[in-house]
C-alpha cells in the first residue's frame, strides 16, 4: 500500500502501514450474529476491546445491508445510531469513528454527534443529497461499489465481457472523479466484496486487487466472515475466522490499506506478520 493521510476534524492523521477498522453493528439482524450489539454498555465494551486489540478506526452501522435484509426507516436508523455514537466516543474519543449509512440526513446527524467518517455502501448513488453533504462536512468518505440496493443487488451480477475487476475499477474511477469535482477531498475506495457479485466474482476481485492502485486512493477491503468464505468452505459465519484471516493476508499482500473486520486482534496480527514479509509485501 501507499502511505495515506486523512483529515479528521482538522487534524491530519498519517498512516504508514495498513490499519484495521473494527465493525460494530447496532442492528438485530446482521448476517454474523457475533457482530450484533444491543445497548450502550455492550457497544462501549466492544469499542474499548477493539481499541485495546489494535483497531485504528471503528465503523458503526445501524442498517443491515446483507442480501435480502428488511428496509429500516431513517428515523429508526438514527435512533439506533445516536446512543451508540455517544457510547463509543465516551470510551474511545481519539479513535476515528466511521458511520455506515447511505442516507445524507443520517450522515449529517452522525457527524454532528461526533462521528468522523462516512462509509457509504452506495457511493452516493442511493441518496442524491449525500455527495453535497459530505463535501460540505469535509469528512473522509468511503465509497463502496454496489449495484441496485441491498434488497436487489444480487440481480445485477452481469459484468459483461470485460469482467468484474475492470468494470468495478472503471465505475469507481468515474465516481472518484465526480466526488473530487464536487469537493470531496479524502476518498477511500471499497471494491464491494459480496455486493452485486457472485462468489467467483469476489475471488476474481481479490486476485486483481493490486489493480485498484490505479485509482490512487486507499483501498478498503471488507471480507470478514462473508459468504465468499462460508460458501466455499461449506461452513457458517461463526466458523469463518480462519478463512477471513487467510483472505485478509492475501488482501494485504495485494495492497489493501484498511481491513474492515469483526475480529480486530486476528486482523492486526495479520498486518504485523505480513509487514515483515518485505519481498512479497507491496509497500509502494
Sine and cosine of phi, psi and omega as CSV:
sin_phi,cos_phi,sin_psi,cos_psi,sin_omega,cos_omega
0.00,0.00,0.44,-0.90,0.16,-0.99
-1.00,0.05,0.65,-0.76,0.11,-0.99
-0.83,0.56,0.54,-0.84,0.00,-1.00
-0.61,-0.79,0.23,-0.97,0.03,-1.00
-0.69,-0.73,0.44,-0.90,0.02,-1.00
-0.75,-0.66,0.64,-0.77,0.09,-1.00
-1.00,0.02,0.96,-0.28,-0.01,-1.00
-0.95,-0.31,0.98,-0.18,0.02,-1.00
0.81,0.59,0.71,0.71,0.07,-1.00
1.00,0.05,-0.07,1.00,0.03,-1.00
-0.95,-0.32,0.83,-0.56,-0.01,-1.00
-0.99,0.10,0.89,-0.46,0.01,-1.00
-0.95,-0.30,0.82,-0.58,-0.02,-1.00
-0.98,-0.19,0.63,-0.78,0.01,-1.00
-0.84,-0.55,0.91,-0.42,-0.06,-1.00
-1.00,-0.09,-0.22,0.97,0.02,-1.00
-0.64,-0.77,0.25,-0.97,0.03,-1.00
-0.85,0.52,0.51,-0.86,-0.03,-1.00
-0.81,-0.59,0.29,-0.96,-0.03,-1.00
-0.94,-0.33,0.73,-0.68,0.08,-1.00
-0.93,-0.37,0.86,-0.51,-0.03,-1.00
-1.00,0.04,0.70,-0.72,-0.04,-1.00
-1.00,0.00,0.79,-0.61,0.12,-0.99
-0.80,-0.60,0.87,-0.50,-0.03,-1.00
-0.94,-0.34,0.86,-0.51,0.10,-0.99
-1.00,-0.09,0.80,0.60,-0.07,-1.00
-0.73,-0.68,0.47,-0.88,0.02,-1.00
-1.00,-0.01,-0.04,1.00,-0.17,-0.99
-0.69,-0.73,0.42,0.91,0.08,-1.00
-0.88,0.48,0.48,-0.88,-0.12,-0.99
-0.89,0.46,-0.49,0.87,0.02,-1.00
-0.96,-0.27,0.92,-0.40,-0.10,-0.99
-0.86,0.51,-0.52,0.85,-0.02,-1.00
-0.92,0.39,-0.22,0.98,-0.01,-1.00
-0.99,-0.15,0.00,1.00,-0.02,-1.00
-1.00,0.08,0.80,-0.60,-0.03,-1.00
-0.80,-0.60,0.66,-0.75,-0.08,-1.00
-0.80,-0.61,0.86,-0.52,0.06,-1.00
1.00,-0.08,0.51,-0.86,-0.08,-1.00
-0.89,0.45,-0.61,0.79,-0.02,-1.00
-0.91,0.42,-0.69,0.72,0.03,-1.00
-0.89,0.46,-0.70,0.71,0.00,-1.00
-0.90,0.43,-0.67,0.74,0.02,-1.00
-0.89,0.46,-0.69,0.72,0.03,-1.00
-0.87,0.49,-0.68,0.73,-0.02,-1.00
-0.90,0.43,-0.70,0.72,0.01,-1.00
-0.88,0.48,-0.70,0.71,-0.02,-1.00
-0.91,0.41,-0.64,0.77,0.05,-1.00
-0.89,0.45,-0.70,0.72,0.01,-1.00
-0.89,0.45,-0.63,0.78,0.05,-1.00
-0.89,0.46,-0.68,0.73,0.02,-1.00
-0.89,0.45,-0.57,0.82,-0.02,-1.00
-0.98,0.18,-0.14,0.99,0.11,-0.99
0.90,-0.43,0.24,0.97,0.05,-1.00
-0.92,0.39,0.76,-0.65,0.07,-1.00
-1.00,-0.06,-0.27,0.96,0.03,-1.00
-0.55,-0.83,0.38,-0.93,0.11,-0.99
-0.82,-0.58,0.53,-0.85,-0.01,-1.00
-0.79,-0.62,0.89,-0.46,-0.08,-1.00
-0.95,-0.32,0.81,-0.59,0.02,-1.00
-0.80,-0.61,0.50,-0.87,0.02,-1.00
-0.71,-0.70,0.33,0.94,0.02,-1.00
-0.65,-0.76,0.92,-0.40,-0.03,-1.00
-0.95,0.32,0.82,-0.57,0.00,-1.00
-0.96,-0.27,0.28,0.96,0.05,-1.00
-0.90,0.43,0.46,-0.89,-0.01,-1.00
-0.82,0.57,0.78,-0.62,0.05,-1.00
0.99,0.15,0.10,0.99,-0.01,-1.00
-0.91,0.40,0.50,-0.87,0.03,-1.00
-0.95,0.31,0.53,-0.85,0.05,-1.00
-0.94,0.34,0.51,-0.86,0.04,-1.00
-0.81,-0.59,0.70,-0.71,-0.03,-1.00
-0.93,0.38,0.44,-0.90,0.09,-1.00
-0.82,0.57,-0.61,0.79,-0.01,-1.00
-0.89,0.45,-0.73,0.69,-0.01,-1.00
-0.92,0.40,-0.64,0.77,0.03,-1.00
-0.85,0.52,-0.72,0.70,-0.02,-1.00
-0.93,0.38,-0.62,0.79,0.01,-1.00
-0.90,0.44,-0.48,0.88,0.10,-1.00
-0.97,0.22,-0.62,0.79,-0.09,-1.00
-0.96,0.27,-0.67,0.74,-0.17,-0.99
-0.81,0.59,-0.82,0.58,0.00,-1.00
-0.93,0.37,-0.47,0.89,0.00,-1.00
-0.94,0.35,-0.66,0.75,0.05,-1.00
-0.87,0.50,-0.73,0.69,0.00,-1.00
-0.86,0.51,-0.69,0.72,-0.03,-1.00
-0.90,0.43,-0.68,0.74,-0.02,-1.00
-0.92,0.39,-0.71,0.70,-0.06,-1.00
-0.92,0.38,-0.42,0.91,0.04,-1.00
-0.94,0.35,-0.56,0.83,-0.04,-1.00
-0.98,-0.20,-0.38,0.93,-0.02,-1.00
-0.73,-0.68,0.89,0.46,-0.10,-0.99
-0.92,0.39,-0.37,0.93,-0.11,-0.99
-0.98,-0.18,-0.02,1.00,0.02,-1.00
-1.00,-0.10,0.83,-0.56,0.02,-1.00
-0.82,0.57,0.75,-0.66,-0.02,-1.00
-0.93,-0.37,0.85,-0.53,0.06,-1.00
-0.99,-0.12,0.63,-0.78,0.08,-1.00
-0.94,-0.34,0.81,-0.59,-0.08,-1.00
-1.00,-0.02,0.99,-0.12,0.00,-1.00
-0.45,-0.89,0.48,-0.88,0.08,-1.00
-0.95,-0.31,0.13,0.99,-0.05,-1.00
-0.96,-0.28,0.81,-0.59,-0.05,-1.00
-0.88,0.48,-0.69,0.72,-0.06,-1.00
-0.89,0.45,-0.59,0.81,0.04,-1.00
-0.95,0.32,-0.66,0.75,0.01,-1.00
-0.87,0.49,-0.72,0.69,-0.02,-1.00
-0.88,0.48,-0.72,0.69,-0.01,-1.00
-0.90,0.43,-0.59,0.80,0.00,-1.00
-0.92,0.38,-0.68,0.73,0.03,-1.00
-0.90,0.43,-0.67,0.74,0.04,-1.00
-0.89,0.46,-0.48,0.88,-0.02,-1.00
-1.00,0.08,-0.13,0.99,0.06,-1.00
0.77,-0.64,-0.17,0.99,0.07,-1.00
-0.93,0.37,0.34,-0.94,-0.14,-0.99
-0.87,-0.49,-0.37,0.93,-0.12,-0.99
-0.68,-0.73,0.54,-0.84,0.12,-0.99
-0.95,-0.32,0.79,-0.61,0.02,-1.00
-0.91,-0.42,0.95,-0.32,-0.16,-0.99
-0.91,-0.42,0.93,-0.37,-0.03,-1.00
-0.90,0.44,-0.31,0.95,-0.04,-1.00
-0.98,-0.22,-0.08,1.00,-0.03,-1.00
0.86,0.50,0.50,0.87,0.02,-1.00
1.00,0.00,0.03,1.00,-0.09,-1.00
-0.99,0.13,-0.35,0.94,-0.04,-1.00
-1.00,-0.03,-0.22,0.98,0.04,-1.00
-0.60,-0.80,0.94,-0.33,-0.05,-1.00
-0.89,0.45,-0.26,0.96,0.01,-1.00
-1.00,0.07,-0.16,0.99,-0.10,-1.00
-0.92,0.40,-0.76,0.65,-0.06,-1.00
-0.88,0.48,-0.75,0.66,0.07,-1.00
-0.85,0.52,-0.59,0.80,0.00,-1.00
-0.91,0.41,-0.72,0.70,-0.01,-1.00
-0.91,0.42,-0.65,0.76,0.03,-1.00
-0.88,0.47,-0.64,0.77,0.00,-1.00
-0.95,0.31,-0.62,0.78,0.00,-1.00
-0.94,0.35,-0.44,0.90,-0.04,-1.00
0.84,0.55,0.78,0.62,0.06,-1.00
-0.89,-0.46,0.40,-0.91,0.09,-1.00
-0.87,0.50,0.55,-0.84,-0.12,-0.99
-0.75,-0.66,0.87,-0.50,0.06,-1.00
-1.00,-0.09,0.86,-0.51,0.02,-1.00
-0.93,-0.35,0.81,-0.58,0.03,-1.00
-0.97,-0.25,0.49,-0.87,0.08,-1.00
-1.00,0.08,0.82,-0.58,0.08,-1.00
-0.46,-0.89,0.46,-0.89,0.15,-0.99
-0.88,-0.48,0.58,-0.81,-0.01,-1.00
0.95,0.32,-0.55,-0.83,0.01,-1.00
-0.83,-0.56,0.16,-0.99,0.07,-1.00
-0.83,0.56,-0.47,0.88,-0.01,-1.00
-0.99,0.17,-0.41,0.91,-0.11,-0.99
-0.86,-0.51,-0.09,1.00,-0.22,-0.97
-0.85,0.53,-0.54,0.84,-0.07,-1.00
-0.96,0.26,0.01,1.00,0.13,-0.99
-1.00,0.05,-0.13,0.99,-0.13,-0.99
-0.87,-0.48,0.82,0.57,-0.05,-1.00
-0.96,-0.28,0.21,0.98,0.03,-1.00
-1.00,0.01,0.93,-0.37,-0.02,-1.00
-0.95,-0.30,0.24,0.97,0.12,-0.99
0.92,0.39,-0.27,-0.96,-0.10,-1.00
-0.96,0.29,-0.36,0.93,-0.01,-1.00
-0.96,0.28,-0.40,0.92,0.00,-1.00
1.00,0.02,0.23,-0.97,-0.14,-0.99
-0.94,0.35,-0.66,0.75,-0.11,-0.99
-0.90,0.43,-0.79,0.61,-0.02,-1.00
-0.88,0.47,-0.63,0.78,-0.03,-1.00
-0.93,0.36,-0.69,0.72,0.01,-1.00
-0.89,0.45,-0.68,0.73,0.03,-1.00
-0.88,0.48,-0.69,0.73,0.01,-1.00
-0.89,0.45,-0.70,0.71,-0.03,-1.00
-0.93,0.38,-0.62,0.78,0.06,-1.00
-0.93,0.36,-0.59,0.81,0.01,-1.00
-0.88,0.48,-0.70,0.72,0.04,-1.00
-0.89,0.45,-0.63,0.78,-0.02,-1.00
-0.92,0.38,-0.67,0.74,0.03,-1.00
-0.87,0.49,-0.68,0.73,0.01,-1.00
-0.89,0.46,-0.70,0.72,0.01,-1.00
-0.89,0.46,-0.66,0.75,-0.02,-1.00
-0.92,0.38,-0.67,0.75,0.02,-1.00
-0.88,0.48,-0.67,0.75,0.02,-1.00
-0.92,0.40,-0.48,0.88,0.02,-1.00
-0.98,0.18,-0.16,0.99,0.04,-1.00
0.98,-0.22,0.19,0.98,0.07,-1.00
-0.99,0.12,0.88,-0.48,-0.15,-0.99
-1.00,0.06,-0.82,0.58,-0.09,-1.00
-0.99,-0.14,0.94,-0.34,-0.05,-1.00
-0.86,-0.51,0.77,-0.64,0.08,-1.00
-0.91,-0.42,0.69,-0.72,-0.05,-1.00
-0.95,-0.31,0.61,-0.79,-0.01,-1.00
-0.78,-0.63,0.88,-0.47,-0.02,-1.00
-0.88,0.48,-0.31,0.95,0.06,-1.00
0.98,0.18,0.77,0.64,0.05,-1.00
-0.84,0.54,0.81,-0.59,0.05,-1.00
1.00,0.00,-0.12,0.99,-0.02,-1.00
-0.96,-0.29,0.95,-0.31,-0.06,-1.00
0.86,0.51,0.60,0.80,0.08,-1.00
-0.66,-0.75,0.61,-0.79,0.12,-0.99
-0.98,0.18,0.17,-0.99,0.04,-1.00
-0.85,0.53,-0.70,0.71,0.01,-1.00
-0.88,0.47,-0.64,0.77,0.01,-1.00
-0.92,0.38,-0.57,0.82,0.06,-1.00
-0.87,0.49,-0.69,0.73,0.00,-1.00
-0.95,0.32,-0.52,0.86,0.10,-1.00
-0.90,0.43,-0.66,0.75,0.06,-1.00
-0.87,0.50,-0.70,0.72,0.01,-1.00
-0.89,0.46,-0.66,0.75,0.00,-1.00
-0.87,0.49,-0.55,0.83,-0.08,-1.00
-0.96,-0.29,0.36,0.93,-0.10,-0.99
-0.87,0.49,-0.54,0.84,0.01,-1.00
-0.85,0.53,-0.51,0.86,-0.04,-1.00
-0.91,0.42,-0.34,0.94,0.00,-1.00
-0.94,0.35,-0.18,0.98,0.10,-1.00
-0.90,0.44,-0.33,0.95,0.06,-1.00
-0.87,0.50,-0.42,0.91,-0.02,-1.00
-0.97,0.23,-0.24,0.97,0.03,-1.00
0.83,0.56,0.63,0.78,0.06,-1.00
-0.70,-0.71,0.45,-0.89,0.08,-1.00
-0.85,0.52,0.64,-0.77,-0.01,-1.00
-0.96,-0.27,0.82,-0.57,0.08,-1.00
-0.98,-0.21,0.71,-0.70,0.09,-1.00
-0.89,-0.46,0.73,-0.69,0.03,-1.00
-0.83,-0.56,1.00,0.03,-0.05,-1.00
-0.88,-0.48,0.09,1.00,-0.15,-0.99
-0.85,0.52,0.90,-0.43,0.11,-0.99
0.85,0.53,0.39,0.92,-0.08,-1.00
-0.99,0.17,0.14,-0.99,-0.12,-0.99
-0.92,0.40,-0.39,0.92,0.07,-1.00
-0.88,0.48,-0.43,0.90,0.06,-1.00
-1.00,0.03,-0.78,0.62,-0.12,-0.99
-0.92,0.39,-0.63,0.77,0.03,-1.00
-0.93,0.36,-0.64,0.77,-0.01,-1.00
-0.91,0.41,-0.64,0.77,-0.06,-1.00
-0.99,-0.11,-0.05,1.00,-0.02,-1.00
0.83,0.56,0.81,0.59,0.04,-1.00
-0.72,-0.69,0.06,-1.00,0.10,-0.99
-0.96,-0.29,0.07,-1.00,-0.13,-0.99
-0.87,0.49,-0.51,0.86,-0.02,-1.00
-0.92,0.38,-0.29,0.96,-0.03,-1.00
-0.97,-0.26,0.16,0.99,-0.22,-0.97
-0.98,-0.18,0.26,0.97,0.00,-1.00
-0.91,0.41,-0.71,0.70,-0.02,-1.00
-0.88,0.48,-0.71,0.70,0.03,-1.00
-0.88,0.47,-0.61,0.79,0.05,-1.00
-0.88,0.47,-0.70,0.72,-0.01,-1.00
-0.90,0.44,-0.64,0.77,0.03,-1.00
-0.87,0.49,-0.75,0.66,-0.04,-1.00
-0.95,0.30,-0.52,0.86,0.12,-0.99
-0.89,0.46,-0.62,0.78,0.04,-1.00
-0.90,0.43,-0.68,0.73,0.07,-1.00
-0.87,0.50,-0.70,0.71,0.00,-1.00
-0.87,0.49,-0.67,0.74,0.03,-1.00
-0.88,0.47,-0.68,0.73,-0.01,-1.00
-0.94,0.34,-0.23,0.97,0.02,-1.00
-0.93,-0.38,0.33,0.94,0.22,-0.97
0.97,-0.25,0.08,1.00,0.00,-1.00
-0.88,0.47,0.67,-0.74,0.00,-1.00
-0.98,-0.18,-0.47,0.88,-0.04,-1.00
-0.70,-0.71,0.79,-0.62,0.11,-0.99
-0.97,-0.24,0.89,-0.45,0.04,-1.00
-1.00,-0.09,0.91,-0.41,-0.22,-0.98
-0.64,-0.77,0.35,-0.94,0.16,-0.99
-1.00,0.10,-0.47,0.88,-0.15,-0.99
-0.90,-0.43,1.00,-0.05,-0.14,-0.99
-0.92,0.38,-0.71,0.70,-0.09,-1.00
-0.86,0.51,-0.72,0.69,0.00,-1.00
-0.89,0.45,-0.65,0.76,0.00,-1.00
-0.92,0.38,-0.65,0.76,0.02,-1.00
-0.90,0.43,-0.62,0.78,0.06,-1.00
-0.90,0.44,-0.62,0.78,0.05,-1.00
-0.89,0.47,-0.65,0.76,0.04,-1.00
-0.89,0.46,-0.73,0.68,-0.05,-1.00
-0.89,0.45,-0.71,0.71,-0.04,-1.00
-0.95,0.31,-0.64,0.77,0.00,-1.00
-0.92,0.40,-0.54,0.84,-0.01,-1.00
-0.91,0.42,-0.33,0.94,0.02,-1.00
-0.99,0.11,-0.20,0.98,0.00,-1.00
-1.00,-0.02,0.90,0.43,-0.14,-0.99
-0.81,0.58,-0.65,0.76,-0.05,-1.00
-0.88,0.47,-0.49,0.87,-0.06,-1.00
-0.93,-0.36,0.03,1.00,-0.06,-1.00
-0.99,-0.13,0.83,-0.56,-0.10,-0.99
-1.00,0.06,0.98,-0.18,0.00,-1.00
-0.99,-0.11,-0.07,1.00,0.02,-1.00
-0.88,-0.48,0.00,0.00,0.00,0.00
